[in-house]
Amino acid sequence: MNTEKRFKKIIIISSPSGAGKTTICKYLLKKIKKVELSISYTTRHKRINEIHGKDYYFINKEKFFTLIKKNFFIEFASVFRNHYGSPHSNINKAFKNNNHILFDIDWQGARKLRNNFPANQIIDFFILPPNKKELKRRLEKRGRDNKKEISIRLSHAIKEINHYTDYKYVLINENINETVNNLLNIINYDILISSIEYKVNKKLKFIK
């Protein structure tokens, strides 16, 4: 394996709806050197301003389950009666281009990635809202859902938050700029440590 590719990371950002995951990922894509976003396939309907192939690949359920049978996805999950999946090809392409890869996925997808890759190659974050009241305010501000749907999302969010202990890093998103800066510091530190460890281990082989 190319030496540089040993340091290419799988960066996972997870959070309940309304905690800022998607916005954070957009910031990270601008600020991390040599990173690609893993664009997911989904069966949910395309929202206004979303672009097929940029935000998601929008497909029907029949196509989605056909892709599952073909082992097309490295991970897939069901959220709010919709299905989401990340193809193997996203990771293969990123690493071939000598880039890190960024995943905007939930705890189910994160767990599957952990089961498929070495722990030292994964940097996983769970983003929490400051509190339930603020989470509700953010969901209402988005203007996408009615009161019933917001109530369902809040209930689902509580269940999702219970999985924060699965993650190496947990951050509370009170201020988007501060949260992004903290993420960048951790990511850059992790990449640096991996590089140093590899170089040290390589030297030790010659000493023994």
FENQUI-V798615 format. One record per residue. N is the residue number from 1. RES is the residue in one letter. SS is DSSP state (H for helix, E for strand, C for the rest). PHI is phi as a letter, one per 30 degrees, with the letter a starting at -180 (NA if undefined). BURIAL is I if it has 9 or more other ideal C-beta (glycine too) atoms within 8 Angstrom, else O. Layout:
BEGIN
n	res	ss	phi	burial
N	RES	SS	PHI	BURIAL
N	RES	SS	PHI	BURIAL
END
This chain:
BEGIN
n	res	ss	phi	burial
1	M	C	NA	O
2	N	C	e	O
3	T	H	e	O
4	E	H	d	O
5	K	H	d	I
6	R	H	d	I
7	F	H	c	I
8	K	C	d	I
9	K	C	c	I
10	I	E	c	I
11	I	E	c	I
12	I	E	c	I
13	I	E	c	I
14	S	E	b	I
15	S	E	a	I
16	P	C	d	I
17	S	C	e	O
18	G	C	j	I
19	A	C	d	I
20	G	C	j	I
21	K	H	e	I
22	T	H	d	O
23	T	H	d	O
24	I	H	d	I
25	C	H	d	I
26	K	H	d	O
27	Y	H	d	I
28	L	H	d	I
29	L	H	d	I
30	K	H	d	O
31	K	H	c	O
32	I	C	d	I
33	K	C	d	O
34	K	C	h	O
35	V	E	b	I
36	E	E	b	I
37	L	E	d	I
38	S	C	d	I
39	I	C	d	I
40	S	C	d	I
41	Y	E	c	I
42	T	E	b	I
43	T	C	c	I
44	R	C	d	I
45	H	C	d	O
46	K	C	d	O
47	R	C	d	O
48	I	C	e	O
49	N	C	i	O
50	E	C	d	I
51	I	C	c	O
52	H	E	d	I
53	G	C	j	O
54	K	C	c	O
55	D	C	d	O
56	Y	E	a	I
57	Y	E	c	I
58	F	E	c	I
59	I	C	b	I
60	N	C	d	O
61	K	H	d	O
62	E	H	e	O
63	K	H	d	O
64	F	H	d	I
65	F	H	d	O
66	T	H	d	O
67	L	H	d	I
68	I	H	d	I
69	K	H	d	O
70	K	C	d	O
71	N	C	h	O
72	F	C	d	O
73	F	E	c	I
74	I	E	d	I
75	E	E	a	I
76	F	E	a	I
77	A	E	a	I
78	S	E	c	O
79	V	E	b	O
80	F	C	h	O
81	R	C	i	O
82	N	E	c	I
83	H	E	c	I
84	Y	E	b	I
85	G	E	a	I
86	S	E	c	I
87	P	E	d	I
88	H	H	e	I
89	S	H	d	O
90	N	H	d	I
91	I	H	d	I
92	N	H	e	O
93	K	H	d	I
94	A	H	d	I
95	F	H	d	I
96	K	H	d	O
97	N	C	d	O
98	N	C	i	I
99	N	C	c	I
100	H	E	d	I
101	I	E	b	I
102	L	E	c	I
103	F	E	c	I
104	D	E	c	I
105	I	C	b	I
106	D	C	d	I
107	W	H	d	I
108	Q	H	d	I
109	G	H	d	I
110	A	H	d	I
111	R	H	d	I
112	K	H	d	I
113	L	H	d	I
114	R	H	d	I
115	N	H	d	O
116	N	H	c	O
117	F	C	b	O
118	P	C	d	O
119	A	H	e	O
120	N	H	d	O
121	Q	H	c	O
122	I	E	c	I
123	I	E	c	I
124	D	E	c	I
125	F	E	b	I
126	F	E	c	I
127	I	E	c	I
128	L	E	c	I
129	P	C	d	I
130	P	C	e	O
131	N	C	a	O
132	K	H	d	O
133	K	H	d	O
134	E	H	d	I
135	L	H	d	I
136	K	H	d	I
137	R	H	d	O
138	R	H	d	I
139	L	H	d	I
140	E	H	d	O
141	K	H	d	O
142	R	H	d	O
143	G	C	i	O
144	R	C	c	O
145	D	C	b	O
146	N	C	d	O
147	K	H	d	O
148	K	H	d	O
149	E	H	d	I
150	I	H	d	I
151	S	H	d	O
152	I	H	d	I
153	R	H	d	I
154	L	H	d	I
155	S	H	d	O
156	H	H	d	I
157	A	H	d	I
158	I	H	d	I
159	K	H	d	O
160	E	H	d	I
161	I	H	d	I
162	N	C	d	O
163	H	C	c	I
164	Y	H	d	I
165	T	H	d	O
166	D	H	d	I
167	Y	C	c	I
168	K	C	d	O
169	Y	E	b	I
170	V	E	b	O
171	L	E	b	I
172	I	E	c	I
173	N	C	d	I
174	E	C	c	O
175	N	C	b	O
176	I	H	d	I
177	N	H	d	O
178	E	H	d	O
179	T	H	d	I
180	V	H	d	I
181	N	H	d	O
182	N	H	d	I
183	L	H	d	I
184	L	H	d	I
185	N	H	d	O
186	I	H	d	I
187	I	H	d	I
188	N	H	d	O
189	Y	H	d	O
190	D	H	d	I
191	I	H	d	I
192	L	H	d	O
193	I	H	d	O
194	S	H	d	I
195	S	H	d	I
196	I	H	d	O
197	E	H	d	O
198	Y	H	d	I
199	K	H	d	O
200	V	H	d	O
201	N	H	d	O
202	K	H	d	O
203	K	H	d	O
204	L	H	d	O
205	K	H	d	O
206	F	H	d	O
207	I	H	d	O
208	K	C	d	O
END
